[in-house]
């Protein structure tokens, strides 16, 4: 009888143990099959889904397995951003990501105060009202800042090295963008140190960029052009570069779109590194981090690109030292 009781007890123990496995397996399977939804909003169509998908894939997030990815672009039209942001919010994503610039994250921020938002680069996130401070963003937004104390100084230095002996440099900027005013102040400090006068041209809307105004820039003595980064400047890149080529103005910008349109030089934060770090912030949030507690990161890696094709067209003889410094040379 005791033996029978022992066998019965062992049978109950076995059933309890195997039952535990039966219960545990579905739980583990559910954990592994969790699908995270990420929404990506950009102003420019040049910022493709691959920019974010590739680094997310490197972190283990794969579409069709554990990632649902929703991509929307305003194709250069800021007026479309609010509707696209609202559309993404209605999909109830776990995280929303904003492409380069301030307008996309502001549209997402206006659409939701609860879904976590990560901006890939905002020039002045505090000035734009996206975060309370860089160290403690607060709210549901964090990301990467475009601010760097020495960025404009370095850009100016490289432009002076490329075109020696300059006394006047033209600066194209949009005063309606908080970041450009901050960047202009830094640029002015560097120009004063180097004995350079800056001749400004304000462009608040496409109609402000006219041949007559660009002619006036050259008449005032400008021998090169510095383009401050903002979404309007991106959208006007072909028009700006057409004028710069007409007037033989070597051009510097922190925007890759400008080097592709024929600018002489690019010096700015690496786009690949920017989206790699954006993906890392998304990963931390998906794993439970609160964006309010994730400090806004500042750029750490920069790329210097020289356009030798543009230099030849402009008649600019770049020194071997300048070319040797470049991370990339366009022949």
C-alpha positions in Angstrom: 0.0 0.0 0.0 2.8 2.3 0.9 4.5 1.5 -2.4 1.3 2.3 -4.2 0.9 5.6 -2.4 4.5 6.4 -3.3 3.9 5.7 -6.9 0.8 7.9 -6.8 2.7 10.7 -5.2 5.5 10.5 -7.7 2.9 10.5 -10.5 1.3 13.6 -9.1 4.7 15.3 -8.8 5.5 14.3 -12.4 2.2 15.6 -13.7 2.7 18.8 -11.7 6.2 19.3 -13.1 5.2 18.6 -16.7 2.1 20.8 -16.3 4.5 23.5 -15.2 6.4 23.1 -18.4 3.2 23.2 -20.4 2.4 26.5 -18.8 5.9 27.8 -19.1 6.4 27.2 -22.7 3.6 29.4 -24.0 4.8 32.2 -21.7 8.3 32.0 -23.1 6.9 31.7 -26.7 4.8 34.8 -26.1 7.9 36.7 -24.8 9.9 35.7 -27.9 7.1 36.5 -30.3 6.4 40.0 -29.0 6.2 42.4 -31.9 7.2 46.0 -31.3 5.7 48.7 -33.5 7.9 51.7 -34.4 6.8 54.7 -36.4 9.2 56.8 -38.4 8.3 60.3 -39.6 10.5 62.4 -41.9 10.2 65.7 -43.6 12.5 64.8 -46.5 12.0 61.8 -48.7 15.8 61.4 -48.8 15.6 60.1 -45.2 14.6 56.6 -46.2 13.3 53.8 -43.9 16.6 52.0 -44.4 18.5 54.6 -42.4 16.7 53.5 -39.2 15.8 49.9 -40.2 19.5 48.9 -40.7 20.7 49.8 -37.2 17.6 48.4 -35.7 18.2 45.1 -37.5 21.8 45.1 -36.0 20.1 45.3 -32.6 18.0 42.3 -33.3 14.7 43.9 -34.5 13.6 42.3 -37.8 10.5 43.2 -39.7 8.1 40.3 -39.9 9.5 38.7 -36.8 9.6 41.1 -33.9 9.2 44.5 -35.6 6.3 46.2 -37.3 7.7 49.3 -39.0 5.6 52.3 -40.3 7.3 54.9 -42.4 5.8 58.2 -43.4 7.5 61.1 -45.3 6.2 64.6 -46.0 8.4 64.6 -49.2 9.6 68.1 -48.4 6.2 69.7 -47.6 6.1 70.8 -43.9 2.3 71.3 -44.1 1.8 67.5 -44.4 3.6 66.7 -41.2 0.7 67.1 -38.7 -1.6 64.8 -40.6 1.1 62.2 -41.0 2.0 62.4 -37.3 -1.7 61.9 -36.4 -1.8 58.9 -38.7 1.2 57.3 -37.0 -0.2 57.9 -33.6 -3.5 56.1 -34.5 -1.4 53.0 -35.2 -0.5 52.9 -31.5 3.3 52.4 -31.9 5.6 51.6 -29.0 8.0 54.3 -30.1 7.9 57.1 -32.6 11.0 58.4 -34.4 11.5 61.7 -36.0 13.9 62.3 -38.9 16.4 65.2 -39.1 15.3 68.7 -38.2 12.9 70.2 -35.7 9.6 70.2 -37.6 9.1 66.4 -37.6 9.6 66.0 -33.9 7.4 69.0 -33.2 4.6 67.5 -35.2 4.9 64.2 -33.3 5.0 66.1 -30.0 1.8 67.9 -30.9 0.1 64.7 -31.8 0.9 62.8 -28.5 2.1 63.5 -25.0 2.2 59.8 -24.0 3.9 57.7 -26.8 7.7 57.9 -26.5 9.4 60.0 -29.2 13.0 59.9 -30.3 14.3 62.6 -32.6 17.3 61.7 -34.7 18.7 65.3 -34.7 17.2 68.6 -33.6 19.4 71.6 -33.8 18.2 73.3 -30.6 15.8 70.9 -28.8 15.5 73.1 -25.7 14.8 76.3 -27.7 12.3 74.4 -29.9 10.4 73.3 -26.8 10.9 69.6 -27.4 12.6 69.0 -24.0 13.0 70.9 -20.7 16.8 70.4 -20.5 19.4 68.3 -22.4 20.3 66.4 -19.2 16.7 65.8 -18.0 14.3 66.0 -21.0 11.1 65.4 -19.1 7.9 64.4 -20.9 7.9 61.8 -23.6 10.6 63.1 -25.9 14.4 62.6 -26.1 17.0 62.2 -28.9 20.1 63.7 -30.4 21.0 67.3 -30.5 22.7 69.0 -33.5 24.5 71.3 -31.1 28.3 71.2 -30.8 30.3 74.0 -29.4 33.1 73.8 -31.9 31.1 72.7 -35.1 30.7 76.1 -36.7 34.2 77.2 -35.8 35.6 74.0 -37.4 33.5 74.5 -40.5 34.7 78.1 -40.8 38.3 77.0 -40.4 38.0 74.4 -43.1 36.4 77.0 -45.5 39.2 79.4 -44.8 41.8 76.7 -45.5 40.2 75.8 -48.8 39.9 79.4 -50.0 42.8 81.3 -48.3 42.9 85.1 -47.8 39.1 85.6 -47.5 37.8 88.7 -45.8 34.1 88.4 -46.4 32.0 85.2 -46.4 28.3 85.1 -47.2 25.9 83.3 -44.8 22.6 82.0 -45.9 20.2 81.2 -43.0 16.6 81.1 -41.9 16.0 83.2 -38.8 12.7 81.5 -38.1 14.6 78.4 -37.1 15.8 78.4 -33.4 19.0 76.4 -34.3 20.2 78.7 -37.0 20.2 81.7 -34.7 22.3 79.7 -32.2 24.6 78.5 -35.0 24.9 82.1 -36.4 26.1 83.3 -33.0 28.8 80.7 -32.8 29.8 81.4 -36.4 30.1 85.1 -35.7 32.3 84.4 -32.7 34.7 82.4 -34.9 34.6 85.0 -37.7 35.5 87.8 -35.3 38.4 85.8 -34.0 39.7 85.2 -37.6 39.0 88.8 -38.8 36.3 87.7 -41.2 33.2 89.8 -42.0 30.0 87.9 -42.4 27.5 89.1 -45.1 24.1 87.7 -44.2 21.2 86.7 -46.5 18.0 85.8 -44.7 15.8 83.3 -46.4 12.5 82.7 -44.6 10.6 81.3 -47.6 11.7 80.1 -51.1 10.7 83.4 -52.7 13.4 85.2 -50.6 16.1 83.5 -52.6 16.5 85.6 -55.7 19.4 86.2 -58.2 19.4 89.9 -57.2 19.9 89.2 -53.6 22.7 86.7 -54.3 24.3 89.3 -56.6 24.2 91.8 -53.8 26.0 89.3 -51.6 28.9 89.2 -54.1 28.8 93.0 -54.6 29.3 93.3 -50.8 32.6 91.3 -51.1 31.6 87.7 -50.4 34.0 85.2 -51.8 32.4 82.0 -50.5 29.0 80.9 -49.1 28.2 79.3 -45.8 24.8 77.6 -45.6 23.3 77.1 -42.1 21.3 73.9 -41.7 17.5 73.8 -41.6 14.7 72.1 -43.5 14.1 75.1 -45.7 17.8 75.1 -46.7 17.5 71.4 -47.6 14.5 72.0 -49.8 16.3 74.9 -51.6 19.6 73.1 -52.1 19.3 72.9 -55.9 18.3 76.6 -56.2 21.0 77.7 -53.8 23.7 75.7 -55.5 22.6 76.9 -59.0 23.2 80.5 -57.7 26.5 79.6 -56.0 27.8 78.0 -59.3 26.6 81.0 -61.3 28.5 83.4 -59.0 31.5 81.0 -58.5 31.0 80.8 -54.8 32.7 77.9 -53.0 30.1 76.5 -50.6 30.3 74.9 -47.1 27.5 73.2 -45.3 26.8 70.6 -42.7 24.2 69.0 -45.0 25.0 66.0 -47.2 22.3 67.1 -49.6 24.5 70.1 -50.5 27.6 68.2 -51.3 25.5 66.0 -53.5 24.2 69.2 -55.2 27.7 70.5 -55.9 28.9 72.2 -52.7 32.7 72.3 -52.2 32.7 70.9 -48.7 30.7 69.2 -46.0 31.5 69.0 -42.4 28.9 67.7 -40.0 27.7 64.9 -37.8 27.9 61.5 -39.4 24.4 60.4 -40.7 25.2 56.7 -40.2 26.4 57.3 -36.6 23.4 59.5 -35.9 20.9 56.8 -36.8 22.9 54.1 -35.1 22.6 56.1 -31.9 18.9 56.8 -32.6 18.3 53.1 -32.9 20.1 52.5 -29.6 17.8 55.0 -27.8 14.8 53.2 -29.4 16.1 49.9 -28.1 16.5 51.3 -24.6 12.9 52.6 -24.6 11.5 49.3 -25.9 13.3 47.6 -23.0 11.6 49.8 -20.5 13.6 53.0 -20.2 11.6 56.3 -19.7 12.5 59.0 -22.3 12.1 61.6 -19.6 15.2 60.2 -18.0 17.3 59.6 -21.1 19.6 62.6 -21.6 19.7 64.2 -25.1 22.9 63.1 -26.7 25.2 65.5 -28.6 27.2 64.6 -31.7 30.5 62.9 -31.2 31.5 61.7 -34.7 31.8 64.1 -37.7 32.5 63.6 -41.4 34.5 65.8 -43.7 33.8 65.4 -47.4 35.6 67.3 -50.2 34.2 67.7 -53.7 37.1 67.8 -56.1 34.7 68.0 -59.1 33.2 71.2 -57.7 36.7 72.5 -56.9 37.8 72.1 -60.5 34.6 73.8 -61.8 35.2 76.7 -59.4 38.9 77.0 -60.2 39.7 76.3 -56.5 43.1 74.6 -56.0 42.6 72.7 -52.8 45.8 72.1 -50.9 46.9 68.5 -50.4 46.6 69.0 -46.7 42.9 69.8 -47.0 42.3 66.8 -49.2 44.3 64.5 -46.9 42.0 65.5 -44.0 38.9 64.4 -45.8 37.0 61.2 -44.8 35.5 61.1 -48.3 36.6 62.7 -51.6 34.2 63.1 -54.5 36.2 62.9 -57.8 
